[in-house]
Amino acid sequence: MIKFHGLNKLSLVDYPGHMSAILFTGHCNFRCPFCHNSSLVLDPDSQPVIDNDEIISFLKKRKNMLDGVVITGGEPTIHEDLLPFIRRVRELGYLVKLDTNGALPSRLGKLIESGCIDYIAMDIKNSLDAYPVTIGLKDCDTSVIETSVRMIKESGIDYEFRTTVVKELHYEENFKKICALIAPCSRYFLQTFVPSGDTIEGNLSAPDPDTMKTYLKLVRNYITDSFIRDSKD
């Protein structure tokens, strides 16, 4: 049984076009220094656990208000028991959005093949050459990122790619390489990093609005449907 450590009972923005609940899994295979869910990544067992049956009961009661469920983390795909839970959610008539870092394409592929995922949001952490420093790991097989990007684009499922932009980690050259990786694609969001007291590292800052506009102008040369979105991810 998959462990969920958080439930946001109503979101109007996390699943585009839908009123949704958000479920948070623990654990992650990345250690992104700008991660705002550091407790879920570094010490998930210290967080309360919400029983699966309790979540299903809640969703049954909210069927007239909600139409979507977002599963995020941590990294949801590291949990082998994710799919059985998603099937329970789908049986209630909900749409399911998956947030993923794309590091486990084999798991992601099984979820896509199940027909139980309606929307995928994949974080593109940086250009592939900058992945190690951006995800906080010395060793990183970026071929899995390329595989997941290709898999998502070919899946027929609605999707988005997104990058949380950190002043110390992202530059114009990075975005040129990111666009080379993901273009053409359905839509791409630049998310403004928002510093807080709960990130894995505390010495990072947000780019200024003019810099974000410069990056947006650059990526729109490659991906027309690109936008700026504020973020705490």
C-alpha positions in Angstrom: 0.0 0.0 0.0 1.5 3.3 -1.1 2.1 5.9 1.6 0.8 9.4 1.2 2.2 12.1 3.5 0.0 15.0 2.4 -3.4 15.9 1.0 -4.4 19.3 -0.4 -8.2 19.0 -0.5 -8.7 21.6 -3.2 -6.6 23.2 -5.9 -7.8 25.3 -8.8 -4.3 25.6 -10.5 -2.4 22.4 -10.3 -4.4 20.5 -12.9 -5.1 22.8 -15.8 -8.9 23.2 -16.4 -9.9 21.0 -13.4 -10.7 21.3 -9.7 -8.4 18.8 -8.1 -7.1 17.3 -4.9 -3.3 16.9 -4.5 -1.7 13.8 -3.0 2.0 13.9 -1.9 4.2 10.8 -1.8 7.5 10.7 0.1 11.0 9.8 -1.1 12.8 10.9 -4.2 15.7 9.8 -6.3 16.9 13.4 -6.7 18.2 15.9 -4.2 17.4 19.2 -5.9 18.9 22.0 -3.8 15.8 24.2 -4.5 13.2 21.5 -3.6 10.4 22.9 -1.4 9.3 19.5 -0.2 12.6 18.7 1.6 11.0 16.9 4.5 9.3 14.5 2.1 12.5 13.9 0.3 15.0 13.7 3.1 12.9 12.3 6.0 9.5 11.1 4.8 9.1 8.7 7.7 8.9 11.7 10.0 5.8 12.9 8.3 2.2 11.7 9.1 0.8 9.0 6.8 -2.7 9.3 5.4 -4.4 5.9 5.0 -5.3 5.0 1.4 -8.9 4.1 2.5 -9.3 7.5 4.1 -8.2 9.2 0.9 -10.7 7.1 -1.2 -13.5 7.9 1.3 -12.7 11.6 1.0 -12.7 11.4 -2.8 -16.1 9.6 -2.8 -17.5 12.5 -0.8 -16.1 15.2 -3.1 -17.2 13.7 -6.4 -19.6 16.6 -7.0 -16.9 19.2 -6.3 -13.7 17.7 -7.7 -13.0 16.1 -11.0 -9.2 15.5 -10.9 -6.5 14.1 -8.6 -2.9 15.2 -8.8 -0.2 12.8 -7.5 3.1 14.5 -6.8 6.0 14.1 -4.4 8.7 13.5 -3.7 8.8 11.3 -6.8 5.7 9.2 -7.2 7.1 6.7 -9.8 9.6 5.2 -7.3 6.6 3.5 -5.6 5.8 0.1 -7.1 2.3 0.2 -5.6 1.3 3.5 -7.2 -0.7 2.0 -10.1 -3.1 -0.1 -8.0 -4.0 3.1 -6.0 -4.4 5.1 -9.3 -6.8 2.4 -10.5 -9.0 2.9 -7.4 -9.1 6.6 -8.1 -10.0 6.1 -11.7 -12.8 3.7 -10.7 -14.4 6.7 -8.9 -14.5 8.6 -12.1 -11.6 11.0 -11.5 -9.0 12.2 -13.9 -5.4 11.6 -12.8 -2.5 14.0 -13.3 1.0 12.7 -12.5 4.0 14.9 -11.6 7.3 13.3 -12.3 11.0 14.0 -12.7 11.2 11.4 -15.5 14.1 9.5 -14.0 12.4 6.1 -14.1 11.1 5.7 -17.7 10.3 2.0 -17.2 7.9 2.8 -14.4 6.5 5.8 -16.3 6.0 3.6 -19.4 3.9 1.1 -17.4 1.8 3.9 -16.0 1.2 5.3 -19.5 0.4 1.8 -20.9 -2.1 1.3 -18.2 -4.4 3.9 -19.6 -4.9 5.3 -16.1 -3.0 8.6 -16.5 -4.8 11.6 -18.1 -2.1 14.3 -17.8 1.7 14.2 -17.2 3.8 17.1 -15.9 7.5 16.4 -16.2 10.1 18.6 -14.6 13.0 19.4 -16.9 15.5 20.3 -14.2 18.0 21.9 -16.6 20.0 21.2 -19.7 21.4 17.7 -19.6 25.0 18.8 -19.0 23.8 20.7 -15.9 21.7 18.0 -14.4 24.2 16.7 -11.8 24.5 20.1 -10.0 20.8 20.9 -10.5 19.6 17.6 -9.0 22.2 17.5 -6.3 23.8 14.2 -7.4 27.3 13.6 -8.8 26.3 10.7 -10.9 23.4 11.1 -13.3 22.4 9.0 -16.3 20.7 11.7 -18.4 19.7 9.2 -21.1 16.7 8.3 -18.9 15.5 11.9 -19.1 15.7 11.8 -22.9 13.8 8.5 -22.9 11.0 9.9 -20.7 10.7 13.1 -22.8 10.3 11.0 -26.0 7.9 8.6 -24.3 5.6 11.4 -23.0 5.6 13.2 -26.4 4.6 9.9 -28.1 2.1 8.8 -25.5 -1.0 10.6 -26.8 -1.6 11.8 -23.3 -2.0 15.5 -22.5 1.3 16.8 -21.0 3.5 19.7 -20.1 7.2 20.2 -19.5 8.3 22.7 -16.9 11.5 24.1 -15.4 11.8 25.8 -12.0 14.2 28.7 -12.7 16.9 29.4 -10.1 19.2 32.4 -10.5 22.3 30.5 -9.6 21.5 27.4 -11.7 20.0 28.6 -15.0 21.3 30.8 -17.8 20.3 31.5 -21.4 22.6 28.8 -22.8 20.8 26.2 -20.6 17.4 27.1 -22.1 18.7 26.8 -25.6 19.8 23.3 -24.8 16.5 22.5 -23.0 14.5 23.6 -26.0 16.7 21.3 -28.2 15.8 18.5 -25.9 12.0 19.0 -25.7 10.9 20.9 -28.8 8.5 20.5 -30.4 6.2 20.0 -27.5 2.7 20.6 -26.3 3.5 23.3 -23.7 6.4 24.5 -21.6 6.3 26.5 -18.4 9.1 28.5 -16.7 8.4 28.4 -13.0 9.9 31.2 -10.9 11.7 29.7 -7.9 10.4 31.1 -4.6 12.9 31.0 -1.7 11.6 29.6 1.6 12.9 28.1 4.8 12.2 24.5 3.8 14.4 24.0 0.8 17.2 21.5 0.8 19.8 24.3 0.4 19.2 27.8 1.6 21.6 29.9 -0.4 19.6 30.1 -3.7 17.6 33.0 -5.0 14.9 33.8 -7.6 15.7 35.4 -11.0 14.2 38.9 -11.4 11.1 39.4 -13.5 13.1 40.9 -16.4 15.4 37.9 -16.5 12.4 35.6 -16.6 10.9 37.6 -19.5 14.2 37.3 -21.3 14.2 33.5 -20.9 10.6 33.3 -22.0 11.3 35.3 -25.2 14.2 33.0 -25.9 12.3 29.7 -25.5 9.3 31.0 -27.5 11.7 31.0 -30.5 11.5 27.2 -30.2 8.3 26.5 -28.4 5.4 28.9 -29.1 3.2 27.7 -26.2 5.6 28.7 -23.4 4.6 30.6 -20.4 5.8 31.9 -17.0 4.2 30.3 -13.9 5.0 31.1 -10.3 6.0 28.0 -8.4 7.0 26.5 -5.1 8.1 23.2 -6.6 
